[in-house]
Amino acid sequence: MHYVFSKYTEGLRSSAVRDILKLTQGRSIISFAGGLPAEDFFPLEAVQEAFERVFRQGKGALQYGLTEGYTPLREAICRRMAAKAIEVRPDHMLITTGSQQAIDLLTRVFLSPGDTVLVENPTYLAALQIFQASGVQVVGVEADGDGMLPDDLLAKLERHAAKLVYVTPTFANPTGKVWSRERRLALLEACKPRNVLILEDDPYGDIRFDPEGDYPPIFSLDRHPDDCGVVYTSTFSKTVVPALRTGWVIGDSRVIQMMTRAKQAADLHSSTLDQQALHQLLTHFDLDAHIRIIRAEYERRMQRMKALLSEARFADLRWREPAGGMFFWVELPEAIDATALLQHAVQQGVAFVPGRDFYAEQPRANTLRLNFTHTPPELVGVGMDRLAAALEAYAQEAIG
Ligand code: PMP
């Protein structure tokens, strides 16, 4: 059989990194690679109890459900959103199979091949994969520590007649960066009058270490849920568990209706069982107290990795302390290629993600992402020793 795959698959690039990381499976590798939450803090009993409550209610949760999502869950999420100054009704909201699906559905209904989306450079790898597979032109906007630079944003909005700007303004993946309020407003003020939609991806907003931080969702700054320039998506993957694959997307009801049609075509609806369990969990479990616990623990883990990165042996590396989220973004000396370094790292028994694939354009090979949430604190030191050994082996090879 000769398989001729669709044009869509031409944009689905396989990555060298995935191949290297496959080598880590089944070996005792300390992985700073995945964007994984800490299993030790999964609320196992609460999730179990939530499912038991659902099953005790009978067979309803085993039936097909609404494409829009389980209404009591949508109502509960609306109440949670109100606490972030996002005032929306359930008809502004669609439950998705993770926020990943929200990015995919919005791409399907809003972007055609040849359209341009502007992104931070670097940005979330799996969003780039969606855009690229859809034949969309992806253009990176220059940024500093506070977010996209307004001048470059304006120039690129005009030059490319962009339709969408995709951003993760609060503790980005991979950079850990958080945008200032001014830059959030500047983005909104640049996009809305030009009829350019903003996709605000916010999986990490609750994982913040600075309770005083002024990080309003861009959606909350728009204040026009019925003529809305922002589509906002978030998820329970980082605050409850990723396995429930439950996220949500909110926006103007015209956009949500179109995305609902696309979702119907994609998977009819997200798991009824998982949605009902989440609703039970939100009703009977103090999720905010749980979020406070994981914030404190993740901050502790971040501080531990920061202390190690600050040691003299890593003096050549450049990084910023993240104010939340799950990642350190590290710049190596210019001459070091992080993908080649990963080969050495895997030999030494440690893994990370080289930065190259996070770039929409002009990739910087001397960058890498370290996850600080997943590895138990007692193993982080061993992992960082191995990273130092990998840097040493790389230097030896370069000399030899
Ligand atoms: N957006 C970003 C920036 C992410 O880092 C992730 C998870 N890696 C997602 C979206 C998707 O998360 P999920 O589908 O689990 O909600």
Residues whose N, C-alpha, C, O or C-beta is under 5 A from the ligand:
A	BS01	PMP	G35 T97 G98 S99 Q100 Y124 T168 N173 D201 P203 T235 S237 P242 G247
